[in-house]
Amino acid sequence: MKNGTIRVGIGGWTFEPWRGGVFYPEDLTQKRELEYASRQLTSIEINGTYYSTFKPASWAKWREETPEGFVFAVKASRFCTNRKLLSAAGDSVAKFIGQGLSELGDRLGPINWQFMETKKFEPEDFEGFLKLLPREVGTLPLRHALEVRNKSFIDGRFYDLARRYNAAIVFADHDEFPRIDEATADFTYARLMKTRADVKTGYKPAELDAWAKTAKGWAKRGDAFVYLISGAKERNPAAAKALIERLK
């Protein structure tokens, strides 16, 4: 079986500390930041969609500003996941999917459904939620990733549910969130969240070597999406670029 493609990126592209030569060149206008970032990295997780909806024209603009082969991950709306009864999220899921994701075309990667730390695993309700997730929008297939943050999800029943619905469980490099590395879908989604301000590349060279090796292992089971996110956010672009270099 042919290995999948490994894509590496950051969360969002608008962050003031990245300007002035840290990541973005000093003379780069803010309007061109996505254009620049998408040519330094191979993916970006769109975070603004967790809080707001966007018009189809915005999604189309993001597609136009990025090169062929670049892929976005999209963070799902909090109105879908921050609720007592997940299986009742049908209207919110439909609104989120229908806002214009299809305008990304071949730039559309996986959707990250992020759940709060207080959300515990309730098998019946969670399966009801998984049943709500559409397999396509327009003619585009959809891939779903589940970012759970409560340790009650360290449960074989959860892994089995994710496999049944071909949903990836997000692997989080974090001190408090569950570190679940289970092959439950035909792709892998990872968020590396422990970059440090006192390390120029966020993670130390030996740590980046190890993550490159791990990512290559993930690629044996399909595409892998790896995001340097949270932690020392100002270091994340450098960390992502350093990891990309190791994967060449």
KABEL-V142494 format. One record per pair of residues at least 6 apart in sequence whose ideal C-beta (glycine too) atoms are under 8 Angstrom apart, sorted by the first residue. I is the first residue (numbers start at 1). J is the second residue. Records with the same first field share a line. If there is no record, write none. Layout:
I = J / J
This chain:
1 = 220
3 = 216 / 219 / 220
4 = 187 / 218 / 219 / 220 / 221 / 222 / 223 / 224
5 = 219 / 223 / 224
6 = 42 / 215 / 216 / 218 / 219 / 223 / 224 / 226 / 247
7 = 42 / 43 / 71 / 109 / 223 / 224 / 225 / 226
8 = 41 / 42 / 43 / 215 / 226 / 227 / 228 / 240 / 243 / 244 / 247
9 = 41 / 42 / 43 / 44 / 45 / 73 / 225 / 226 / 227 / 228 / 240
10 = 37 / 41 / 44 / 45 / 227 / 228 / 229 / 236 / 237 / 240
11 = 44 / 45 / 47 / 227 / 229 / 230 / 233 / 236
12 = 44 / 45 / 46 / 47 / 48
13 = 33 / 34 / 37 / 38 / 44
14 = 30 / 33
15 = 233 / 234
17 = 233 / 234
18 = 24 / 234 / 237
19 = 26 / 28 / 30
20 = 26
22 = 234 / 237
23 = 37 / 40 / 237 / 238
24 = 33 / 36 / 37
25 = 36
28 = 36
34 = 44 / 62 / 65 / 66
35 = 65 / 66
37 = 44 / 237
38 = 44 / 65 / 66 / 67 / 70
39 = 67
40 = 237 / 241
41 = 237 / 240 / 241 / 244
42 = 69 / 70 / 71 / 244
43 = 70 / 71 / 72 / 73 / 109 / 225 / 227
44 = 72 / 73
45 = 72 / 73 / 74 / 75 / 112 / 227 / 229
46 = 62 / 72 / 73 / 74 / 75
47 = 75
48 = 54
49 = 74 / 75 / 76 / 77 / 96
50 = 75 / 76 / 77 / 78 / 114
51 = 77 / 78
53 = 77 / 95 / 96 / 99
54 = 99 / 100
55 = 99 / 100
56 = 99 / 100 / 103
57 = 100 / 103
58 = 100
59 = 99 / 100 / 101 / 102 / 103 / 104
60 = 100 / 103
62 = 72 / 104 / 107
63 = 103 / 104 / 105 / 107
66 = 72 / 107
68 = 106
70 = 107
71 = 106 / 107 / 108 / 109 / 225
72 = 104 / 107 / 108 / 109
73 = 109 / 110 / 111 / 112 / 145 / 189 / 225 / 227
74 = 101 / 104 / 108 / 109 / 110 / 111 / 112
75 = 111 / 112 / 114
76 = 93 / 96 / 111 / 112 / 113 / 114
77 = 92 / 95 / 96
78 = 114
79 = 89 / 92 / 95 / 96
80 = 89 / 92 / 93 / 96 / 113
81 = 89 / 113 / 114 / 115 / 116 / 119
82 = 115 / 116 / 119
83 = 89 / 92
85 = 125
86 = 125 / 126 / 128 / 129
87 = 124 / 125 / 127 / 128 / 129 / 131 / 132
89 = 129 / 132
90 = 132
93 = 132 / 133 / 134
97 = 134 / 137 / 142
98 = 137
101 = 108 / 111 / 137 / 140
102 = 108 / 137 / 138 / 140
105 = 140
108 = 140 / 142
109 = 143 / 225
110 = 143 / 144 / 145 / 168 / 187 / 189 / 225
111 = 142 / 143 / 144 / 145
112 = 145 / 147 / 170 / 189
113 = 133 / 144 / 145 / 146 / 147
114 = 147 / 149 / 170
115 = 146 / 147 / 148 / 149 / 150
116 = 149 / 150
117 = 149 / 150 / 176 / 177
118 = 150
119 = 148 / 149 / 150
120 = 150 / 152 / 153
121 = 148 / 150 / 152 / 153 / 155 / 157 / 158
123 = 157 / 158 / 161
126 = 158 / 161
127 = 161
130 = 161 / 162 / 164 / 165 / 167
131 = 165
133 = 142 / 144 / 165 / 167
134 = 142
135 = 141 / 142
136 = 142
143 = 166 / 168 / 185 / 186 / 187
144 = 165 / 166 / 167 / 168 / 185
145 = 167 / 168 / 169 / 170 / 185 / 189 / 225
146 = 162 / 167 / 168 / 169 / 170
147 = 170 / 172 / 189 / 191
148 = 158 / 169 / 170 / 177 / 178 / 180
149 = 172 / 176 / 177 / 178
150 = 178
151 = 178
153 = 169 / 178 / 180
154 = 178 / 180
158 = 169
159 = 169 / 180 / 182 / 184
162 = 168 / 169 / 182 / 184 / 185
163 = 184 / 185
166 = 184 / 185 / 186
167 = 184 / 185
168 = 184 / 185 / 187 / 188 / 189
169 = 180 / 182 / 184 / 189
170 = 180 / 189 / 190 / 191
171 = 179 / 180 / 181 / 188 / 189 / 190 / 191
172 = 178 / 179 / 180 / 190 / 191 / 193
173 = 179 / 190 / 191 / 192 / 193 / 194
174 = 191 / 193 / 194 / 230
175 = 194
177 = 193
183 = 221
185 = 222
186 = 221 / 222 / 223
187 = 222 / 223 / 224 / 225
188 = 218 / 219 / 221 / 222 / 223 / 224 / 225
189 = 224 / 225
190 = 215 / 218 / 224 / 225 / 226 / 227
191 = 227 / 229 / 230
192 = 203 / 211 / 226 / 227 / 228 / 229 / 231 / 239
193 = 229 / 230 / 231
194 = 203 / 231
195 = 202 / 203 / 228 / 230 / 231 / 232 / 233 / 235 / 236 / 239
196 = 202 / 203 / 231 / 232 / 235
197 = 232 / 234 / 235
199 = 232 / 235
200 = 235 / 238
201 = 208 / 235 / 238 / 239 / 242
202 = 228 / 231 / 232 / 235 / 236 / 238 / 239 / 242
203 = 211 / 239 / 242
205 = 242
208 = 239 / 242 / 243 / 246
209 = 246
211 = 226 / 243
212 = 243 / 246 / 247
215 = 224 / 226 / 243 / 247
216 = 247
218 = 224 / 226
226 = 243
227 = 240
228 = 235 / 236 / 237 / 239 / 240 / 243
229 = 236
